[in-house]
Amino acid sequence: MVAAWGTLTGVVYIVLFLATGVGCVASIPRARTFTDIEVRYGLVGLLGLTGLWALFKTAFFLVPGPLQPPVYTVGLTSGFGTVWAWLYFASAYTGRTLHRNPTLRRLAGAVFLGITALKVTNPIHGLYFTTTEVTTPFRYTAIDHGLIHWVSTSLSYVLAAIGLFMIFELYVESGHDTKPLGALTALLALPVTIDLVAIATPQLIEFIYAPIGVGAFAVGVLFVFDRQFLAVRTKAQGDAATVVLDDADRIQAHSDAAAEIFPELDGATGEPLSDVLPAVTATDEADADQVVERDGEDGPRYYLVSPRSMTLGDSTVRVLALADVTESERQRRDLIERERELDRRNELYRAIISASFAFVFRIDADGRFGYVSPSVEEFTGYSSEALTGEPISLLGSDEQAVEAVQDHLDRVLDDGESVQVRELPIETRSGGTVYADVRAEPIYDPSVASDARTPADVVGAQAMVRDAGERRKREGLISVINRVLRHNVRNKLTVINGHAEMLAADLDGEDATKADRILEAGTRLLDLSESARRIESHRELSPELEPVDVAPMVGGLLDQLTDEYPEASVTAQVPETALAETQPRIETALWELLNNAARYTGPEPTIDVDVTTVDGQVLVRIRDDGPGLPEAERRVLVTGEEGPLVHGQGLGLFLTHWIITNLGGEVSVATGQGTAVEVRLPAPSAATAASGQLRD
């Protein structure tokens, strides 16, 4: 009989398997260009083993009869290896991780080695296959497969079906047009049909035709349907909504999910992306992940556009993956808006601080700077970074100043008090001294409710610093001028008044009257000088308030009033105690009011004084029966406004207004039948009254 290559049928078999083997091996270089390394490994393994299997099948027809069983065994072993390469490829291509599972890999290796051992030892046990020389349709060694072969083959078909399931599932879920790929993949099952037909008819040899289907599939996805193959792969990378572009940015394919987001994609295959979706084009040109906005039923929706390229040989597709990031993008934009609002507020606070304070700082419970505003550098020469973490004593000008600061700090941190310090000396970085007004407030543990806070909950202090240098210079100059003028004025007036008294005693008539007028004018100037002295003496006193019992103070002032003005009729209603949050120097202001009422009311003035506590305030009311306070003096007392014609009475009333208002009080005047002046002073809280030392 004629050998296989001597018949047309034999030649067909030889050419078919040879072409399959050569085609698979020749396709390996292209498979190696696939971007995804794991898919690449799977494809190369599938092509290599399938090609080897097909070439050994070709050799089976060409080698002498005694060599055909060994050649068939080697080819069969290669064929069994294609099953595992196929599963590796299917798992990697569909985005699964089965091919990475160590247990499955060890199990696959054990099964492969076990089946291979049965194949190699078949000449001993003959359970895998036996051979018979036949002459139809041409002369060759026919393979009669045994039970182990069919078990192995059944296992191979089951495993191959699992891979097919993974592939077809991806096709369905991808949303792309996968009909061509589905038909190509179906070729894998065609050789199985041929195998079954070969069992039933002698016209086909029983020879396992699987390499032909595997080779057709591998070559098809690499050379014919490569772009679709790449596009579907994007679904396995977790992208439900994708748009596939070619090198010219024309739309090649898109998923159904992408069309739901962008209905413009329907029927747009082959059109430039810039014409169909210009907004997406703009983000894509950034060559990085960008967000595109679309109108939705519940407001704007946001999609993250992630561009990437996939390459297979000379075929390159760009895939735009669209991920719905509406919730996170809304949160991000809300956060950005909040940050902008915070920046605006911070800038506002900075401007307020810059306009109101030299700098602000925060100190912790250990007396160290926790935060210092940047403006501190202009005032002290220290940067905020240099001061942060340092003890507050670093800015002390000397030991006395440091001790004073520590005492004030203890009041804030230990007692929870608010502290104001006037003209505190601060040492600068260069060794100079600057002066500042400082106000410090306690900072409480935020976890403690405001109505439950105690001094034990104080965790730090917030301080505001004002530059007092210019005021100190100005007031120092004024003080010097006042002392010089007051000294000279008093001395000269004393001389003038002395001579005026002598002239008034020596002269008669109109000349004596003129001398008396000189004496009266001199006395007024002396009163004016005394008022200026009293104003200056109060200028540098501390503004800090404390509990003061006003009742005995008023009682003492009334005794003094009746001694100096015995002709005055004074009535008073003063309780035993009237506690106010003020300073002892309030006595000066009250005396100015009483003295003014007695001096300017008339020759026999009537004065009524009441002290009461009303609505959390101590009310001191002084009424007289005089002609009423002139408007100019009333304005000085109530508002502190002093006109250009300064006189003794007006300056005294200005001092009264200045003292009362600087101690947190209020003053009002009612005129009619006489004058009624009301002074309202804040009453201390129960805690302050209990902890403070009473003054009277």
SEBARO-735665 format. One line per field, with one value per residue (C-alpha): residue in one letter; x, y, z; residue number from 1. Coordinates in nm, 2 decimals, padded with zeros to 4 digits. Layout:
N
type: (A/...)
px: (X/...)
py: (Y/...)
pz: (Z/...)
seq: (NUM/...)
***
This chain:
696
type: (M/V/A/A/W/G/T/L/T/G/V/V/Y/I/V/L/F/L/A/T/G/V/G/C/V/A/S/I/P/R/A/R/T/F/T/D/I/E/V/R/Y/G/L/V/G/L/L/G/L/T/G/L/W/A/L/F/K/T/A/F/F/L/V/P/G/P/L/Q/P/P/V/Y/T/V/G/L/T/S/G/F/G/T/V/W/A/W/L/Y/F/A/S/A/Y/T/G/R/T/L/H/R/N/P/T/L/R/R/L/A/G/A/V/F/L/G/I/T/A/L/K/V/T/N/P/I/H/G/L/Y/F/T/T/T/E/V/T/T/P/F/R/Y/T/A/I/D/H/G/L/I/H/W/V/S/T/S/L/S/Y/V/L/A/A/I/G/L/F/M/I/F/E/L/Y/V/E/S/G/H/D/T/K/P/L/G/A/L/T/A/L/L/A/L/P/V/T/I/D/L/V/A/I/A/T/P/Q/L/I/E/F/I/Y/A/P/I/G/V/G/A/F/A/V/G/V/L/F/V/F/D/R/Q/F/L/A/V/R/T/K/A/Q/G/D/A/A/T/V/V/L/D/D/A/D/R/I/Q/A/H/S/D/A/A/A/E/I/F/P/E/L/D/G/A/T/G/E/P/L/S/D/V/L/P/A/V/T/A/T/D/E/A/D/A/D/Q/V/V/E/R/D/G/E/D/G/P/R/Y/Y/L/V/S/P/R/S/M/T/L/G/D/S/T/V/R/V/L/A/L/A/D/V/T/E/S/E/R/Q/R/R/D/L/I/E/R/E/R/E/L/D/R/R/N/E/L/Y/R/A/I/I/S/A/S/F/A/F/V/F/R/I/D/A/D/G/R/F/G/Y/V/S/P/S/V/E/E/F/T/G/Y/S/S/E/A/L/T/G/E/P/I/S/L/L/G/S/D/E/Q/A/V/E/A/V/Q/D/H/L/D/R/V/L/D/D/G/E/S/V/Q/V/R/E/L/P/I/E/T/R/S/G/G/T/V/Y/A/D/V/R/A/E/P/I/Y/D/P/S/V/A/S/D/A/R/T/P/A/D/V/V/G/A/Q/A/M/V/R/D/A/G/E/R/R/K/R/E/G/L/I/S/V/I/N/R/V/L/R/H/N/V/R/N/K/L/T/V/I/N/G/H/A/E/M/L/A/A/D/L/D/G/E/D/A/T/K/A/D/R/I/L/E/A/G/T/R/L/L/D/L/S/E/S/A/R/R/I/E/S/H/R/E/L/S/P/E/L/E/P/V/D/V/A/P/M/V/G/G/L/L/D/Q/L/T/D/E/Y/P/E/A/S/V/T/A/Q/V/P/E/T/A/L/A/E/T/Q/P/R/I/E/T/A/L/W/E/L/L/N/N/A/A/R/Y/T/G/P/E/P/T/I/D/V/D/V/T/T/V/D/G/Q/V/L/V/R/I/R/D/D/G/P/G/L/P/E/A/E/R/R/V/L/V/T/G/E/E/G/P/L/V/H/G/Q/G/L/G/L/F/L/T/H/W/I/I/T/N/L/G/G/E/V/S/V/A/T/G/Q/G/T/A/V/E/V/R/L/P/A/P/S/A/A/T/A/A/S/G/Q/L/R/D)
px: (00.00/00.10/00.23/00.05/00.24/00.16/-00.21/-00.42/-00.59/-00.25/-00.11/-00.42/-00.35/00.02/-00.04/-00.32/-00.12/00.20/00.03/-00.12/00.21/00.41/00.13/00.13/00.51/00.53/00.26/00.46/00.66/00.34/00.19/00.50/00.40/00.08/00.08/-00.04/00.24/00.01/-00.21/00.11/00.25/-00.08/-00.09/00.28/00.24/-00.08/00.08/00.40/00.25/-00.02/00.24/00.46/00.16/00.07/00.43/00.46/00.13/00.28/00.59/00.37/00.27/00.63/00.84/00.87/00.62/00.82/00.88/00.51/00.40/00.68/00.62/00.25/00.32/00.53/00.27/00.00/00.20/00.23/-00.14/-00.22/00.00/-00.21/-00.51/-00.32/-00.19/-00.54/-00.67/-00.38/-00.47/-00.84/-00.80/-00.55/-00.75/-01.08/-00.92/-00.93/-00.65/-00.69/-00.36/-00.19/-00.33/-00.04/-00.27/-00.43/-00.09/00.05/-00.26/-00.23/00.13/00.06/-00.22/00.00/00.29/00.07/-00.10/00.23/00.38/00.10/00.16/00.53/00.49/00.23/00.47/00.48/00.11/-00.06/-00.36/-00.33/-00.34/-00.25/-00.14/-00.26/-00.12/-00.40/-00.41/-00.73/-00.75/-00.37/-00.10/-00.03/-00.03/-00.37/-00.41/-00.66/-00.72/-00.77/-00.97/-00.70/-00.69/-01.06/-01.05/-00.77/-00.95/-01.27/-01.07/-00.91/-01.25/-01.40/-01.10/-01.12/-01.49/-01.42/-01.18/-01.45/-01.70/-01.48/-01.41/-01.77/-01.88/-01.65/-01.78/-02.13/-02.05/-01.81/-02.09/-01.89/-01.99/-01.82/-02.00/-01.68/-01.48/-01.75/-01.75/-01.38/-01.38/-01.64/-01.38/-01.22/-01.51/-01.52/-01.23/-01.42/-01.70/-01.46/-01.31/-01.66/-01.73/-01.39/-01.49/-01.81/-01.67/-01.35/-01.33/-01.16/-00.88/-00.92/-00.64/-00.75/-00.80/-00.78/-00.46/-00.64/-00.91/-00.66/-00.43/-00.72/-00.83/-00.49/-00.40/-00.74/-00.72/-00.37/-00.41/-00.77/-00.98/-00.69/-00.86/-01.18/-00.97/-00.80/-01.12/-01.29/-00.99/-01.07/-01.38/-01.16/-00.96/-01.27/-01.40/-01.77/-01.79/-01.52/-01.46/-01.20/-01.01/-00.77/-00.44/-00.63/-00.86/-01.16/-01.41/-01.37/-01.60/-01.78/-01.95/-02.33/-02.25/-02.06/-02.35/-02.58/-02.36/-02.30/-02.60/-02.40/-02.19/-02.47/-02.39/-02.07/-01.83/-01.55/-01.61/-01.35/-01.39/-01.36/-01.67/-01.88/-01.76/-01.56/-01.57/-01.41/-01.16/-01.05/-00.99/-00.82/-00.57/-00.44/-00.29/-00.39/-00.70/-00.95/-01.31/-01.59/-01.92/-02.26/-02.61/-02.81/-03.16/-03.02/-02.78/-02.44/-02.28/-01.90/-01.71/-01.34/-01.18/-00.88/-00.68/-00.45/-00.30/-00.30/-00.07/-00.07/00.19/00.14/-00.22/-00.26/-00.58/-00.64/-00.91/-01.09/-01.23/-01.52/-01.58/-01.87/-01.71/-02.01/-02.02/-01.65/-01.63/-01.91/-01.74/-01.41/-01.57/-01.75/-01.42/-01.25/-01.53/-01.49/-01.12/-01.17/-01.42/-01.17/-00.89/-01.12/-01.19/-00.83/-00.74/-01.01/-00.89/-00.53/-00.64/-00.83/-00.53/-00.29/-00.52/-00.59/-00.29/00.09/00.06/-00.14/-00.01/-00.13/00.05/00.01/-00.04/00.34/00.38/00.53/00.43/00.20/00.12/00.25/00.12/00.37/00.35/00.55/00.87/00.81/00.75/01.02/01.26/01.18/01.00/00.69/00.88/01.16/00.92/00.70/00.78/00.99/00.90/00.72/01.01/01.22/01.06/01.11/01.32/01.45/01.38/01.12/00.93/00.95/00.82/00.53/00.44/00.45/00.22/-00.03/00.00/-00.08/-00.39/-00.50/-00.39/-00.46/-00.76/-00.92/-00.91/-00.89/-00.59/-00.49/-00.14/-00.05/00.29/00.45/00.83/00.93/01.29/01.35/01.59/01.84/01.83/01.62/01.30/00.95/00.63/00.30/-00.05/-00.14/-00.48/-00.49/-00.79/-00.81/-00.86/-01.07/-01.08/-01.33/-01.47/-01.61/-01.94/-01.92/-02.15/-01.95/-01.60/-01.38/-01.03/-00.91/-01.03/-00.80/-00.55/-00.38/-00.42/-00.48/-00.32/-00.36/-00.07/-00.09/00.21/00.22/00.55/00.41/00.15/00.42/00.64/00.35/00.22/00.57/00.61/00.27/00.35/00.68/00.50/00.22/00.47/00.67/00.37/00.19/00.50/00.55/00.18/00.13/00.44/00.34/-00.02/00.08/00.27/-00.01/-00.27/-00.05/-00.01/-00.38/-00.48/-00.25/-00.39/-00.75/-00.67/-00.49/-00.73/-01.08/-01.37/-01.34/-00.97/-01.03/-01.30/-01.05/-00.80/-01.07/-01.13/-00.76/-00.76/-01.07/-00.91/-00.59/-00.79/-00.97/-00.64/-00.51/-00.82/-00.76/-00.40/-00.52/-00.77/-00.49/-00.28/-00.56/-00.62/-00.25/-00.24/-00.52/-00.38/-00.14/-00.36/-00.45/-00.79/-00.85/-01.17/-01.23/-01.51/-01.54/-01.80/-01.94/-02.16/-01.89/-01.71/-02.02/-02.07/-01.71/-01.76/-02.08/-01.90/-01.63/-01.89/-02.07/-01.73/-01.64/-01.99/-02.16/-02.43/-02.54/-02.85/-02.75/-02.99/-02.88/-03.02/-02.72/-02.75/-02.50/-02.34/-02.33/-02.08/-01.96/-01.70/-01.48/-01.17/-01.11/-01.04/-01.42/-01.42/-01.25/-01.53/-01.80/-01.64/-01.62/-01.99/-02.07/-01.83/-01.97/-02.33/-02.23/-02.01/-02.23/-02.59/-02.62/-02.55/-02.75/-02.76/-02.98/-02.83/-03.00/-02.79/-02.93/-02.73/-02.92/-02.85/-03.08/-03.06/-02.71/-02.58/-02.50/-02.68/-02.55/-02.80/-02.70/-02.96/-02.94/-03.18/-02.95/-03.01/-02.92/-02.60/-02.52/-02.53/-02.15/-02.08/-02.35/-02.19/-01.85/-01.99/-02.19/-01.98/-01.63/-01.63/-01.45/-01.46/-01.17/-01.27/-01.13/-01.22/-01.19/-01.54/-01.53/-01.20/-01.32/-01.63/-01.41/-01.20/-01.53/-01.64/-01.30/-01.28/-01.64/-01.63/-01.28/-01.40/-01.70/-01.96/-02.21/-02.31/-02.63/-02.76/-03.12/-03.19/-03.50/-03.56/-03.20/-02.97/-02.98/-02.67/-02.69/-02.37/-02.42/-02.15/-02.14/-02.20/-01.96/-02.07/-02.12/-01.80/-01.60/-01.74/-01.66/-01.31/-01.21/-01.08/-01.33/-01.22/-01.39)
py: (00.00/00.36/00.56/00.87/01.12/00.91/00.96/01.28/01.21/01.16/01.48/01.67/01.55/01.63/01.98/02.06/01.97/02.11/02.45/02.45/02.39/02.64/02.90/02.87/02.89/03.18/03.37/03.36/03.68/03.87/03.73/03.85/04.21/04.19/04.46/04.26/04.03/03.75/03.73/03.73/03.43/03.25/03.32/03.23/02.90/02.81/02.88/02.71/02.39/02.37/02.43/02.15/01.92/01.98/01.93/01.60/01.49/01.59/01.38/01.09/01.05/01.09/00.87/00.49/00.27/00.17/00.54/00.65/00.54/00.74/01.04/01.02/01.00/01.31/01.50/01.38/01.51/01.85/01.84/01.78/02.08/02.30/02.25/02.42/02.69/02.76/02.78/03.02/03.24/03.23/03.33/03.61/03.75/03.76/03.94/03.64/03.53/03.15/03.13/03.29/03.06/02.85/02.56/02.53/02.56/02.28/02.06/02.13/02.03/01.71/01.61/01.69/01.49/01.20/01.18/01.23/00.94/00.71/00.81/00.76/00.42/00.30/00.06/-00.13/-00.13/-00.06/00.10/00.43/00.32/00.03/00.04/-00.15/-00.11/-00.03/00.05/00.26/00.53/00.50/00.30/00.42/00.30/00.33/00.43/00.24/00.45/00.28/00.37/00.60/00.80/00.86/00.96/01.20/01.33/01.39/01.58/01.79/01.87/01.97/02.20/02.34/02.41/02.60/02.82/02.87/02.96/03.23/03.37/03.38/03.53/03.81/03.86/03.89/04.13/04.35/04.53/04.53/04.37/04.03/03.82/03.78/03.68/03.45/03.27/03.24/03.10/02.85/02.70/02.55/02.31/02.21/01.96/01.78/01.72/01.59/01.36/01.21/01.17/00.99/00.73/00.65/00.64/00.49/00.77/00.99/00.86/00.87/01.11/01.41/01.72/01.97/02.15/02.28/02.46/02.60/02.72/02.88/03.07/03.19/03.31/03.47/03.68/03.79/03.88/03.92/04.03/04.18/04.52/04.36/04.12/04.42/04.61/04.32/04.29/04.63/04.48/04.23/04.53/04.64/04.90/04.86/05.17/05.20/05.37/05.21/05.44/05.37/05.56/05.84/05.88/05.74/05.55/05.18/05.03/05.12/04.93/04.95/05.11/05.39/05.45/05.49/05.76/05.92/05.84/06.02/05.71/05.52/05.49/05.68/05.40/05.53/05.90/06.11/06.13/06.51/06.54/06.31/06.38/06.71/06.72/06.38/06.48/06.78/06.56/06.29/06.54/06.60/06.25/06.18/06.08/06.37/06.42/06.50/06.64/06.53/06.64/06.39/06.36/06.43/06.71/06.69/06.35/06.31/06.04/05.97/05.93/05.71/05.67/05.38/05.20/04.83/04.69/04.36/04.36/04.66/04.70/04.96/05.07/05.35/05.27/05.54/05.39/05.58/05.53/05.69/05.90/06.12/06.08/06.11/06.40/06.58/06.53/06.65/06.96/07.03/06.99/07.23/07.48/07.44/07.48/07.80/07.93/07.84/08.02/08.33/08.32/08.27/08.57/08.77/08.67/08.74/09.09/09.15/09.04/09.25/09.55/09.50/09.33/09.32/08.94/08.66/08.35/08.04/07.87/07.52/07.42/07.41/07.77/07.70/07.86/07.63/07.88/08.22/08.43/08.52/08.89/08.83/08.85/09.21/09.29/09.09/08.97/08.60/08.40/08.20/07.88/07.99/08.06/07.75/07.51/07.76/07.88/08.22/08.34/08.37/08.71/08.83/09.15/09.08/08.85/09.09/09.09/08.71/08.67/08.91/08.72/08.39/08.53/08.65/08.31/08.12/08.32/08.22/07.85/07.77/08.00/08.03/08.41/08.66/08.89/09.22/09.36/09.71/09.80/09.47/09.49/09.23/09.16/09.13/08.90/09.18/09.25/09.56/09.62/09.68/09.74/09.57/09.55/09.18/09.03/08.65/08.43/08.07/07.78/07.50/07.13/07.13/06.79/06.96/07.14/07.52/07.52/07.25/07.40/07.46/07.59/07.23/07.20/07.48/07.34/07.66/08.03/08.25/08.59/08.90/09.15/09.52/09.74/10.00/10.16/10.46/10.53/10.50/10.75/10.99/10.96/10.99/11.32/11.44/11.35/11.55/11.85/11.83/11.81/12.10/12.32/12.23/12.31/12.64/12.73/12.65/12.85/13.15/13.13/13.11/13.44/13.60/13.50/13.62/13.96/13.97/13.91/14.19/14.43/14.34/14.42/14.74/14.88/15.01/15.03/14.92/14.85/14.60/14.43/14.40/14.24/13.99/13.90/13.83/13.61/13.42/13.36/13.24/13.00/12.86/12.80/12.62/12.40/12.33/12.23/12.00/11.83/11.77/11.61/11.38/11.27/11.19/11.00/10.77/10.73/10.44/10.25/09.89/09.84/09.50/09.49/09.35/09.34/09.67/09.76/10.10/10.15/10.25/10.44/10.66/10.70/10.83/11.07/11.21/11.28/11.46/11.66/11.78/11.88/12.09/12.23/12.26/12.48/12.19/11.98/11.62/11.31/10.96/10.61/10.37/10.00/09.83/09.66/09.74/09.52/09.64/09.50/09.81/09.96/10.17/10.48/10.49/10.70/10.99/10.99/10.99/11.27/11.48/11.44/11.52/11.81/11.95/11.93/12.11/12.38/12.49/12.43/12.75/12.90/12.63/12.33/12.03/11.70/11.35/11.03/10.68/10.36/10.05/09.72/09.67/09.41/09.30/09.66/09.89/10.22/10.54/10.83/11.19/11.47/11.84/12.14/12.36/12.54/12.23/12.12/12.32/12.13/12.16/12.00/11.74/11.64/11.61/11.39/11.16/11.13/11.25/11.53/11.84/12.16/12.40/12.62/12.40/12.50/12.35/12.21/12.06/11.89/11.74/11.60/11.46/11.28/11.14/11.01/10.87/10.68/10.54/10.42/10.27/10.06/09.92/10.16/10.40/10.75/10.94/11.29/11.42/11.79/11.98/12.09/12.05/11.78/11.40/11.20/10.82/10.60/10.23/09.99/09.61/09.38/09.09/08.73/08.51/08.32/08.64/08.79/08.47/08.44/08.81/09.02/09.29/09.65/09.96)
pz: (00.00/-00.06/00.24/00.37/00.15/-00.15/-00.13/-00.17/00.17/00.34/00.18/00.31/00.66/00.64/00.50/00.75/01.06/00.92/00.84/01.18/01.35/01.14/01.17/01.55/01.59/01.34/01.54/01.86/01.79/01.75/02.06/02.25/02.17/02.37/02.64/02.93/03.04/03.18/02.87/02.67/02.86/02.81/02.44/02.38/02.58/02.39/02.05/02.14/02.27/02.00/01.73/01.88/01.90/01.54/01.42/01.60/01.44/01.10/01.18/01.28/00.91/00.79/01.02/00.98/01.15/01.46/01.54/01.51/01.86/02.04/01.81/01.89/02.26/02.26/02.06/02.29/02.59/02.42/02.35/02.71/02.80/02.58/02.81/03.10/02.87/02.76/03.12/03.21/02.91/02.98/03.34/03.26/02.96/03.16/03.46/03.70/03.93/03.90/03.71/04.01/04.27/04.41/04.51/04.16/04.00/04.21/04.14/03.77/03.77/03.96/03.72/03.41/03.54/03.64/03.30/03.13/03.33/03.21/02.85/02.87/03.03/02.79/02.61/02.95/03.05/02.72/02.90/02.73/02.37/02.14/01.77/01.47/01.12/00.88/00.50/00.48/00.37/00.35/00.52/00.88/01.23/01.37/01.74/01.94/02.25/02.59/02.90/03.05/02.73/02.73/03.10/03.02/02.71/02.91/03.17/02.89/02.74/03.08/03.15/02.80/02.85/03.17/02.98/02.71/02.97/03.11/02.76/02.65/02.98/02.92/02.56/02.69/02.98/02.78/02.60/02.27/01.95/01.99/01.73/01.51/01.82/01.93/01.60/01.60/01.96/01.85/01.62/01.93/01.96/01.59/01.62/01.90/01.65/01.40/01.66/01.73/01.36/01.31/01.57/01.37/01.02/00.87/00.62/00.89/01.10/01.48/01.54/01.77/01.56/01.85/01.73/01.42/01.62/01.88/01.60/01.41/01.73/01.82/01.47/01.43/01.75/01.66/01.30/01.21/01.50/01.70/01.77/01.90/02.10/02.27/02.32/02.50/02.72/02.88/03.04/03.22/03.37/03.55/03.30/03.24/03.02/02.75/02.42/02.19/01.95/01.67/01.60/01.44/01.74/01.55/01.75/01.68/01.94/02.26/02.54/02.60/02.94/02.76/02.53/02.83/02.95/02.61/02.38/02.11/02.07/01.90/01.53/01.57/01.49/01.25/01.34/01.51/01.89/01.88/01.66/01.88/02.23/02.24/02.62/02.64/02.38/02.59/02.90/02.69/02.55/02.90/02.88/03.24/03.44/03.40/03.51/03.26/03.37/03.24/03.33/03.53/03.68/04.02/03.91/03.75/03.73/03.70/03.51/03.54/03.19/03.21/02.88/02.82/02.52/02.44/02.18/01.98/01.71/01.48/01.61/01.88/02.03/02.28/02.54/02.73/03.05/03.20/03.58/03.76/04.04/04.11/04.48/04.54/04.29/04.47/04.80/04.65/04.51/04.83/05.01/04.77/04.82/05.20/05.17/04.96/05.22/05.49/05.30/05.27/05.64/05.72/05.50/05.67/06.02/05.91/05.79/06.12/06.32/06.11/06.15/06.52/06.67/06.63/06.66/06.83/06.99/07.17/07.46/07.60/07.96/08.00/07.90/07.56/07.23/07.04/06.76/06.67/06.39/06.12/06.20/06.52/06.31/06.23/06.60/06.77/06.50/06.58/06.31/06.41/06.35/06.58/06.87/06.83/07.11/07.30/07.66/07.68/07.90/07.58/07.52/07.88/07.89/08.25/08.54/08.69/08.36/08.34/08.69/08.61/08.30/08.48/08.75/08.48/08.31/08.63/08.66/08.32/08.32/08.69/08.77/08.42/08.44/08.15/08.20/08.05/08.08/07.98/07.83/07.89/07.81/07.54/07.45/07.07/06.90/06.86/07.23/07.22/07.42/07.28/07.47/07.41/07.55/07.60/07.66/07.74/07.75/07.87/07.62/07.75/07.66/07.37/07.49/07.80/07.77/07.81/08.11/08.28/08.24/08.54/08.58/08.58/08.21/08.09/07.84/07.72/07.65/07.35/07.36/07.15/07.14/07.05/06.99/07.27/07.17/06.99/07.25/07.52/07.35/07.29/07.65/07.79/07.60/07.71/08.07/08.06/07.91/08.17/08.46/08.32/08.24/08.56/08.77/08.60/08.59/08.96/09.06/08.85/08.96/09.32/09.27/09.08/09.34/09.62/09.47/09.38/09.74/09.85/09.59/09.69/10.05/09.97/09.71/09.73/09.50/09.13/09.17/09.45/09.23/08.95/09.19/09.31/08.94/08.89/09.20/09.08/08.74/08.90/09.12/08.82/08.65/08.96/08.95/08.58/08.66/08.94/08.71/08.45/08.73/08.83/08.47/08.42/08.75/08.62/08.27/08.35/08.60/08.52/08.35/08.52/08.72/09.06/09.32/09.50/09.76/09.65/09.96/10.22/09.94/09.88/10.25/10.30/10.00/10.16/10.48/10.29/10.10/10.41/10.56/10.26/10.19/10.53/10.38/10.15/10.23/10.16/10.18/10.10/10.06/10.07/10.14/10.36/10.06/09.69/09.51/09.17/08.92/08.90/09.05/09.36/09.14/09.07/09.39/09.20/08.94/09.20/09.40/09.08/09.04/09.40/09.41/09.09/09.23/09.55/09.39/09.09/09.22/09.43/09.78/09.96/09.74/09.79/09.69/09.69/09.65/09.60/09.56/09.44/09.26/08.96/08.68/08.75/08.78/09.06/09.01/09.17/09.12/09.22/09.19/09.27/09.25/09.05/08.72/08.53/08.36/08.05/07.72/07.67/08.01/07.96/07.63/07.80/08.08/07.86/07.54/07.65/07.38/07.49/07.30/07.23/07.53/07.81/08.16/08.51/08.53/08.18/08.24/08.57/08.39/08.12/08.39/08.53/08.19/08.12/08.45/08.43/08.07/08.10/08.39/08.19/08.33/08.18/08.27/08.17/08.25/08.28/08.32/08.41/08.77/08.85/08.72/08.77/08.69/08.69/08.70/08.62/08.71/08.63/08.92/08.96/08.90/09.20/09.13/09.09/09.40/09.60/09.47/09.46/09.75/09.82/09.80/09.94)
seq: (1/2/3/4/5/6/7/8/9/10/11/12/13/14/15/16/17/18/19/20/21/22/23/24/25/26/27/28/29/30/31/32/33/34/35/36/37/38/39/40/41/42/43/44/45/46/47/48/49/50/51/52/53/54/55/56/57/58/59/60/61/62/63/64/65/66/67/68/69/70/71/72/73/74/75/76/77/78/79/80/81/82/83/84/85/86/87/88/89/90/91/92/93/94/95/96/97/98/99/100/101/102/103/104/105/106/107/108/109/110/111/112/113/114/115/116/117/118/119/120/121/122/123/124/125/126/127/128/129/130/131/132/133/134/135/136/137/138/139/140/141/142/143/144/145/146/147/148/149/150/151/152/153/154/155/156/157/158/159/160/161/162/163/164/165/166/167/168/169/170/171/172/173/174/175/176/177/178/179/180/181/182/183/184/185/186/187/188/189/190/191/192/193/194/195/196/197/198/199/200/201/202/203/204/205/206/207/208/209/210/211/212/213/214/215/216/217/218/219/220/221/222/223/224/225/226/227/228/229/230/231/232/233/234/235/236/237/238/239/240/241/242/243/244/245/246/247/248/249/250/251/252/253/254/255/256/257/258/259/260/261/262/263/264/265/266/267/268/269/270/271/272/273/274/275/276/277/278/279/280/281/282/283/284/285/286/287/288/289/290/291/292/293/294/295/296/297/298/299/300/301/302/303/304/305/306/307/308/309/310/311/312/313/314/315/316/317/318/319/320/321/322/323/324/325/326/327/328/329/330/331/332/333/334/335/336/337/338/339/340/341/342/343/344/345/346/347/348/349/350/351/352/353/354/355/356/357/358/359/360/361/362/363/364/365/366/367/368/369/370/371/372/373/374/375/376/377/378/379/380/381/382/383/384/385/386/387/388/389/390/391/392/393/394/395/396/397/398/399/400/401/402/403/404/405/406/407/408/409/410/411/412/413/414/415/416/417/418/419/420/421/422/423/424/425/426/427/428/429/430/431/432/433/434/435/436/437/438/439/440/441/442/443/444/445/446/447/448/449/450/451/452/453/454/455/456/457/458/459/460/461/462/463/464/465/466/467/468/469/470/471/472/473/474/475/476/477/478/479/480/481/482/483/484/485/486/487/488/489/490/491/492/493/494/495/496/497/498/499/500/501/502/503/504/505/506/507/508/509/510/511/512/513/514/515/516/517/518/519/520/521/522/523/524/525/526/527/528/529/530/531/532/533/534/535/536/537/538/539/540/541/542/543/544/545/546/547/548/549/550/551/552/553/554/555/556/557/558/559/560/561/562/563/564/565/566/567/568/569/570/571/572/573/574/575/576/577/578/579/580/581/582/583/584/585/586/587/588/589/590/591/592/593/594/595/596/597/598/599/600/601/602/603/604/605/606/607/608/609/610/611/612/613/614/615/616/617/618/619/620/621/622/623/624/625/626/627/628/629/630/631/632/633/634/635/636/637/638/639/640/641/642/643/644/645/646/647/648/649/650/651/652/653/654/655/656/657/658/659/660/661/662/663/664/665/666/667/668/669/670/671/672/673/674/675/676/677/678/679/680/681/682/683/684/685/686/687/688/689/690/691/692/693/694/695/696)
***
